[in-house]
């Protein structure tokens, strides 16, 4: 049995060695392959990766003259994997159990209907230097509800499994058109891939903490209104919904064009609200032809500048409290 572990890394000179060490010390009855996608870092990350590739024959280093971005870089590493099972981890995360790959692969061998294995573990909140147990919930093959999670009318976003340490059967790749996702410039890889896999296989996750996931204030998972790519990120998420809707001919409300337009409208409105930009908020409302609950709420908020200002103050306080609790 062969297990391939992909590592995508960019400007992670402080953590990449720990990541690679945590993979190379994995124990079990399997052949290990490590495929590192180094994405043209501007720090010492490439040199560190080169050192590991020279020392360890089973470490394959992919690098190039141009920065690809997270999704193309990740897919590049996947295509170079030759293992029966494929696992993924970022260059700032690490395995905290030397038998992590063994435990996951043995579960997959015992449960042929499971194609996707999550990893439980710790969230390490870097800003406050705090380690919190609980990355993914323990789920058996019988309890797997990934398809319902993604394609239920109640689905509001997120992923079934945080992808750190995610392990899949190699045959899962046949269901995903990697080149198409790159061509469409979808902003994340985990959401569309897991949603597609949920149509064809079961998901499972062991209760054992296997990995540690570093959480930063600027992590894409917690992208804030102050991030320059805030709207680009949310437009990309809605493009994923369009992609899945067309791929599987979905007739769900939360994948409908009206839902998508309302979602993007409200995200942009909240951005203006956060910035105290009453003028553009009002213009956005005036130009919107939708008549949904959120749009009508925004119309009421911008009907009076004082109400808009008070609502902005309320939202800013809620946002600050939320960010402090997460980072």
N, C-alpha and C positions, 0 to 999 in steps of 0.2 A: 504494500500500500504506500502511495506517495501523497504527501500533503504539500501544497504550495501556499506560501504566505506572501501576500503582496504588501509592500510598504510604499506609501506615497509621501513624499517629503519635499518641503520647500522652506528654506531659511529656518532650520531647526537644529542648529549646531549644538545647542545646550541639551537636547533631549534624544537625538537620533541614536546615539551610542547605547543608551539605556533600552530603547525600543529594540534594536537589533540583538543586544545581549539577551533580552527576555525571550526572543524567538529562538536563538541558537542554543539556549540551554533547555529547550523543551525535550522531555523524555518520553519514550514510548517505542513500540515496535512499528516504526514507519520510516520511510525515507523522506527527508526534509529538503524542500527547495525554497529559497527566499528570493523574491523578485522585487528589487528596489527601483522605484520610479523617482529619480531625482530631477526636479523640475527647474533646472537652471538657477540655483540659489545664488544669492549675492554675498553670502557669508561663507563659513568654512564647512558647510554641510556636505558638499560634493567630495572634498578631500577626506572627510571621515568615512563616507560611504566607499570611496575608492580603497581605503585602507582595509575595510572589512572584506571587500570583494577580492583583494589580493591575498588575504589571510585564510579565507574560507572558500573552497571550491564550489560549495552549494549556494553561494550568494551571487546572484546575477544582477549587475548594475545597468540600468537604462538611464542614459543622460543625453542631452543634446544642446545645441546652441541657442534654442529659443524656449521661452516659458510657454507651456501648453495650457495651464490651468488645471484645476483639480479634477474635473470630470474626464477630459481627454487623457490626462496623465494616469488616472486610475484604470481606465479602459486599456491603455497601452500595456500596463503591467498585467492585467488579466489575460490579454491575448498571448503573453509570453509564458504563462503558467502551463505546466505539463502534468500537474498532480491529479489524482482521483478526486481529492477534496481540495477546495480553494478557500483560504481564509484571508481576511484583510485587516490591516491596522495602520493607523497614521503614524508619522514620524515623531509625534509628541505623546503618544499613548504607549502602553506596554502591558505585557502579560504579567500577572501577579501570582500565577500558579504554574509551576514547571510541568504539570501534566495537563494543561489546558487543551492542547490539540489532541492528546490521547483520549481525554474524556469526551470531547465533542465527536471525534471520528468513531469511537466505539458506539456511541448512541446512534449515529447514522447507520452503522453496520447492522445494528440490532433492529432498526426501524426503517425499512426500505421505503415507506410512504412519506418519510420526512426528507425534504430536500434542502431546507434552510434551518440552520442552527444558530440561535442567538447566543450571546454570552452575558451572563450576569457579572457584576463587578462593582467597582467604586467610581464615583465622580470625585475628582480632585479639583476643588474650586481654588484656582491659583491665587486669585486676588486676596482671599481671606485665609489661605493656607489651611483648608479644611477638607478632610476625606470623609465622604458620605457613602455608605453602602446602599446599593440599589440602582442598577443600571437598566436591567430588563427583568421582567417578571418571569418566574419559573413557569413553563408551559409544557405540557405533554402533547404528544401527537393527537390524542383524543380530544384535548381541550383547544386545539388550534382553531382560531377564528380570524385569521389574517384576511381572508377574502371578505368577510363581513365587515371587518375594520375599515378596509379601503373603499369598499363599494356599497356601504350602507348609506342611505340618505342622511344619516346623522353624522357622517364623517366630516370633521372640521379641519383636519390637517394632521401633520406629524407622521411618524413612521412606526410600524409595529415593533420593530427592534432597532435600538440604537446600533449602528453598523460596526462599532468597534469590536473586533474579534469575531465578526460574523463568519460562519463557515457554511459553504454550499457544496452540493454535489456538482461535479464538473458539467454534467448534462443540463444543469439549470441555465447555462449560457446559451443554449440553443433557442430559448424562448425570448431572448432579448436582442434586439438589433442595436448593437453598441454604436455602429457608425451612424445610424439614423439619429440616435440621441445626441451625438456630437454635432451632427449637421444641423439639428434643430436648436442647438445651443441651450439645451435645458440646463438650469443652474445647479442642480444636484443630481447625484446618481442613485442615492439610496431609495428615495421615494418612488420613482418610476419602476426601478428594478424589483423592489419588494412587492409593489402592487401587481406587476405582471406575474411574478412567481406565485403569488397567492391564488392565481387562477388555476395553477397546475399541480401544486404540491402542498404538503402540510409543513407547518413551522413548529419548532420546539426550542426550549431553552432550559438548561440545567439550573438548579438553585445555587450551585457553587460559584463564588466570586472568582472569575478567571482573568479579568482585565481591569485596568485602571484608565479612565478617560479624563484627560485634562480639560477643564472648562475655563475659558477666558472670557473677559467682558466682551471682546470683539468677535466671539465665536458666531458662525453663521446661524447656529441654532437659536441664538438670542439676538439676532440682528435688530438694531435699534433705529429710532427715527433720525439719529445723528449720523448714521452710517451713509456714506455717499452713494451706495448702491441699494439703498432701502427699496425704492420703487422697482428697480431692475430685478431685485430678488423676488419680489411678490408677483411681478408680471411673469417671471419665469415659472413660478409655482402654478399659476393659472394656465400657462402654456402646457404644463405637464397634465393638467386636468383635461385640456382639449385633446391632447395626444392620447390619453387613456380612453376618453369618451369616444373618439373616432376609432381607435383600435378595437375596442370591444363593443361598439355600438350601444353605449350606455344611454339610458333615458332617465337618469337620476337628476333630481333638482340641483344637487350640489355640484353637478358637472354641466349644468345647462348654461347657455350663453348669458341668460339674465343673471344667474348667480355670479358668474365670472365678472360681468360688468359691474354689478353691485359691489362685489368684493374689492375690485380695483378702485372704484370710485371712493369707497369708504377709507381704504388705505391711504389714498392721496389726500383725502379730506383730513384725516387724522394727522398727516404730515404737516399740512398747513396749520392745523390747530396747534400742534406742538411748537411750530415756529412763530405762532402769533400772527400769521399772515392772513388777516381778515379779507383783504382785497382779492387774493387769488382763491381763497376758500369760497367767497361769494360768487366769483366768476365760474368756478367749478360747478357749484350748485345751479346757477342760472343756465348753464349749458347742458345740464343733465336731463335727459328725457325719461329716465326711469321713475317709477312711482312705487317704491318698495319701502318697507319699514325703516331701514337704515338711511335711505335717501331722504325720506320725509323728515326723519329726525334731524338730519344735517340741515335741511331747509329751515326748520324751526330754530336751530342754533345760530344760524347766520342771518336770521330775520332782524336781529337786533345786536349791535356790536357789543353792548354790555353783557348780554347773555352769552355771546361767543367768548368774551374774555373770562367770564366766571367759569364757563365749561372748560376752557383751556386750563385754568388754574387747577381745577378738579382733576383733569386727566393727567397733568404733569405730576401732581402729588401721588396719584395712583401708580404712575409709571416709575417714579423714583423708588417707591416702596417695593415694587415688583423687582426692579433691577438689583436692589440691595439684597433681597432675599435669594436671588439666583447667583450673584457673583460675589 
